[in-house]
Amino acid sequence: MSKILFRYNIALFRKKLLTRTSIVISMFALFLLYNTLQLPEAERGKFLMIFSPLFLLLIWFLQKNYKKQLEILSKGYVEMSGGTIKQFDAYGSCAAIRCKDIEKITHDSFRGYDRLVIETEEKIYPFVNILEFESFKTLVEKETGKSAELDTEVINYFSMRSFWFFLPSIVFIGAVFTPFLAALYPILNRDTAVLFFNVNLIIFFLYLPEKNNYIITGFSMKRRMLFITSMVFFFQVYTNLSKSGFFK
């Protein structure tokens, strides 16, 4: 068998990565602006001195991460030759899999990309976002003599499970906009409702189901979202304490 190379779909990856990065920056900027406007004018300068450097640091980190991921993907590739699948990373390291050692092949979707998960007795190898995915899948099936099992499981974030997670926030917000309840209980106000909703959001992301990426188990969308919502929560707490005169 002659050597066959498969590249990654850089255009699709760039589009998705740019979208995710823009959403993160926009959310952070929006909450920074919102919390700044909630403070008395005398407190805004102090607030911005604390959190503007964090915002700039986040932009620097995301920009660096954006460039690094594109560089890694553009230099990496998959090679098939002599009954062996070789996965090269951007630094020249190679993971080699003998086709005769493959025990199972699974085709699923991971973060909007087609993924082929190849399992041997010792390890699991994910192949994500291959440019010519169907050709790669067909060739792997041909070389191994095994058909890929189709995993159609899709994680639905807008499900009844999500509704039960956010039910406390729905009830709380409903109580805030019920005049006689809001009059009886001063805690039922819009500031507290936003704070309560964000705590609810943190709990939701904490228990958010997510497919295993099989590469870096400690790095996931769940952790990124937990970081963002926790920072927003910190903003909100600081804002409410400042409005109450806690720092005077």
C-alpha positions as CSV (number, residue, x, y, z in Angstrom):
1,M,0.0,0.0,0.0
2,S,1.4,3.4,-1.0
3,K,1.6,6.3,1.4
4,I,-1.6,8.3,1.8
5,L,-1.8,11.6,3.7
6,F,-4.9,13.1,5.3
7,R,-4.9,16.7,6.4
8,Y,-7.2,18.4,8.9
9,N,-10.0,20.7,8.0
10,I,-8.4,23.9,9.0
11,A,-11.0,26.2,7.5
12,L,-13.8,24.6,9.5
13,F,-11.7,24.6,12.7
14,R,-10.8,28.3,12.2
15,K,-14.4,29.2,11.8
16,K,-15.6,27.3,14.9
17,L,-12.6,28.5,17.0
18,L,-13.2,32.2,16.0
19,T,-16.9,31.9,16.8
20,R,-16.2,30.4,20.3
21,T,-13.5,33.0,21.0
22,S,-15.7,35.9,20.0
23,I,-18.5,34.6,22.2
24,V,-16.3,34.3,25.2
25,I,-14.8,37.9,24.7
26,S,-18.2,39.4,24.0
27,M,-19.8,37.8,27.1
28,F,-16.9,39.0,29.3
29,A,-17.0,42.5,27.9
30,L,-20.8,42.6,28.3
31,F,-20.8,41.6,31.9
32,L,-17.8,44.0,32.6
33,L,-19.8,46.8,31.1
34,Y,-23.1,45.8,32.9
35,N,-21.4,45.5,36.3
36,T,-19.6,48.8,35.8
37,L,-22.8,50.7,35.2
38,Q,-24.4,49.1,38.3
39,L,-21.9,50.8,40.5
40,P,-22.0,54.4,41.8
41,E,-19.9,56.7,39.6
42,A,-17.3,57.1,42.4
43,E,-16.7,53.3,42.5
44,R,-16.4,52.7,38.8
45,G,-12.7,53.7,38.5
46,K,-11.7,51.3,41.2
47,F,-13.7,48.5,39.7
48,L,-12.2,49.0,36.3
49,M,-8.7,49.1,37.7
50,I,-9.2,45.7,39.2
51,F,-11.0,43.9,36.3
52,S,-9.8,45.6,33.1
53,P,-6.4,44.0,33.4
54,L,-8.1,40.6,33.8
55,F,-10.1,41.3,30.7
56,L,-7.0,42.3,28.7
57,L,-5.2,39.2,30.1
58,L,-8.2,37.0,28.9
59,I,-7.9,38.6,25.4
60,W,-4.2,38.0,25.3
61,F,-4.6,34.4,26.4
62,L,-7.4,33.7,23.9
63,Q,-5.4,35.3,21.0
64,K,-2.3,33.2,21.9
65,N,-4.4,30.1,22.2
66,Y,-6.1,30.8,18.9
67,K,-2.8,31.1,17.0
68,K,-1.3,28.1,18.7
69,Q,-4.2,25.8,17.9
70,L,-4.2,26.8,14.3
71,E,-0.5,26.3,14.0
72,I,-0.7,22.9,15.6
73,L,-3.5,21.8,13.3
74,S,-1.9,23.1,10.1
75,K,1.3,21.2,10.8
76,G,-0.3,18.0,11.9
77,Y,-1.5,15.2,9.6
78,V,-2.4,11.5,9.4
79,E,-0.5,9.0,7.3
80,M,-1.5,5.5,6.2
81,S,1.0,3.1,4.8
82,G,2.1,-0.5,5.1
83,G,-0.9,-1.5,7.3
84,T,-0.1,1.3,9.8
85,I,-1.9,4.5,10.7
86,K,0.5,7.2,11.8
87,Q,-0.8,10.4,13.5
88,F,1.8,13.2,13.4
89,D,1.5,16.3,15.6
90,A,3.0,19.8,15.0
91,Y,6.3,18.8,16.7
92,G,7.0,15.8,14.6
93,S,5.9,13.2,17.2
94,C,4.1,10.2,15.8
95,A,1.5,7.8,17.2
96,A,1.6,4.6,15.2
97,I,-1.3,2.1,15.1
98,R,-1.0,-1.2,13.4
99,C,-4.2,-2.0,11.6
100,K,-4.2,-5.6,12.8
101,D,-4.1,-4.4,16.4
102,I,-7.4,-2.4,16.1
103,E,-10.2,-4.0,18.0
104,K,-13.0,-1.4,17.5
105,I,-13.9,1.6,15.3
106,T,-16.5,4.1,16.2
107,H,-17.8,7.0,14.2
108,D,-19.4,9.8,16.3
109,S,-19.7,13.5,16.5
110,F,-17.6,15.6,18.8
111,R,-18.2,19.3,19.2
112,G,-19.7,19.5,15.8
113,Y,-16.8,17.6,14.1
114,D,-16.9,14.1,12.6
115,R,-14.7,11.8,14.7
116,L,-13.4,8.3,14.2
117,V,-12.4,6.6,17.5
118,I,-10.0,3.8,17.0
119,E,-9.5,1.4,19.9
120,T,-6.7,-1.1,20.5
121,E,-6.1,-3.3,23.6
122,E,-3.7,-0.7,25.0
123,K,-5.2,2.7,24.0
124,I,-7.9,4.8,22.4
125,Y,-7.0,7.0,19.5
126,P,-9.5,9.8,18.3
127,F,-9.2,11.2,14.8
128,V,-11.2,14.5,14.7
129,N,-11.9,16.9,11.9
130,I,-10.2,15.1,9.1
131,L,-10.6,17.0,5.8
132,E,-11.6,14.0,3.7
133,F,-13.3,12.1,6.5
134,E,-15.3,9.6,4.5
135,S,-12.3,8.6,2.5
136,F,-10.3,8.2,5.7
137,K,-13.0,6.1,7.3
138,T,-13.5,3.9,4.3
139,L,-9.7,3.2,4.0
140,V,-9.5,2.4,7.8
141,E,-12.4,0.0,7.4
142,K,-10.8,-1.6,4.4
143,E,-7.4,-2.1,6.0
144,T,-8.7,-3.4,9.3
145,G,-11.6,-5.5,7.9
146,K,-13.9,-3.9,10.5
147,S,-16.9,-1.7,10.0
148,A,-17.2,1.5,12.0
149,E,-20.0,1.5,14.6
150,L,-22.1,4.6,14.3
151,D,-22.6,6.4,17.6
152,T,-25.6,8.7,17.2
153,E,-25.7,10.0,20.8
154,V,-26.1,13.7,20.8
155,I,-25.9,15.7,24.0
156,N,-29.0,17.9,24.0
157,Y,-28.5,21.0,26.3
158,F,-32.1,22.0,25.8
159,S,-33.8,19.1,27.4
160,M,-36.1,18.4,30.3
161,R,-33.0,17.8,32.4
162,S,-31.9,21.4,31.7
163,F,-35.4,22.6,32.6
164,W,-35.2,21.0,36.1
165,F,-31.8,22.5,36.6
166,F,-33.1,26.0,35.9
167,L,-36.4,25.6,37.6
168,P,-35.2,27.3,40.8
169,S,-34.2,30.4,38.8
170,I,-37.5,30.4,36.9
171,V,-39.4,30.3,40.3
172,F,-37.2,33.0,41.8
173,I,-37.5,35.4,38.8
174,G,-41.2,34.8,38.8
175,A,-41.4,35.8,42.5
176,V,-39.3,38.9,41.8
177,F,-41.9,40.1,39.3
178,T,-44.8,39.2,41.6
179,P,-45.5,42.6,43.3
180,F,-46.9,41.4,46.7
181,L,-44.1,38.9,47.2
182,A,-41.4,41.5,46.3
183,A,-43.0,43.9,48.8
184,L,-42.9,41.2,51.5
185,Y,-39.4,40.0,50.9
186,P,-36.8,42.7,50.1
187,I,-34.3,39.9,48.9
188,L,-36.6,39.4,45.9
189,N,-35.0,42.1,43.6
190,R,-33.4,42.1,40.2
191,D,-29.8,42.2,41.5
192,T,-30.4,39.1,43.6
193,A,-32.2,37.4,40.7
194,V,-29.2,37.9,38.4
195,L,-26.9,36.5,41.2
196,F,-29.2,33.6,41.8
197,F,-29.4,32.8,38.1
198,N,-25.6,32.8,37.8
199,V,-25.2,30.4,40.7
200,N,-27.8,28.2,39.0
201,L,-25.7,28.4,35.8
202,I,-22.5,27.4,37.6
203,I,-24.4,24.3,39.0
204,F,-25.7,23.5,35.5
205,F,-22.2,23.6,34.0
206,L,-20.8,21.6,36.9
207,Y,-23.1,18.6,36.0
208,L,-23.0,19.2,32.3
209,P,-22.7,15.9,30.4
210,E,-19.8,15.9,27.9
211,K,-18.2,13.4,25.6
212,N,-14.7,12.2,26.4
213,N,-12.1,13.8,24.2
214,Y,-9.6,10.9,24.9
215,I,-6.7,13.2,24.7
216,I,-6.6,15.8,27.6
217,T,-9.2,14.7,30.0
218,G,-8.7,17.7,32.2
219,F,-9.4,20.2,29.4
220,S,-13.0,20.6,28.4
221,M,-15.7,23.0,27.5
222,K,-17.2,22.4,30.9
223,R,-14.2,23.8,32.7
224,R,-14.0,26.8,30.4
225,M,-17.6,27.7,31.1
226,L,-17.2,27.1,34.8
227,F,-14.3,29.6,34.8
228,I,-16.3,32.2,32.9
229,T,-19.4,31.9,35.0
230,S,-17.3,31.9,38.2
231,M,-15.6,35.2,37.1
232,V,-19.0,36.7,36.3
233,F,-20.3,35.6,39.8
234,F,-17.2,37.4,41.3
235,F,-18.1,40.5,39.3
236,Q,-21.6,40.4,40.6
237,V,-20.6,39.9,44.3
238,Y,-18.1,42.8,44.1
239,T,-20.8,45.0,42.5
240,N,-23.4,44.2,45.1
241,L,-21.0,44.7,48.0
242,S,-19.8,48.1,46.5
243,K,-23.4,49.2,46.1
244,S,-24.1,48.4,49.7
245,G,-21.1,50.4,50.9
246,F,-19.1,47.4,52.1
247,F,-15.8,48.8,50.8
248,K,-16.2,52.3,52.4
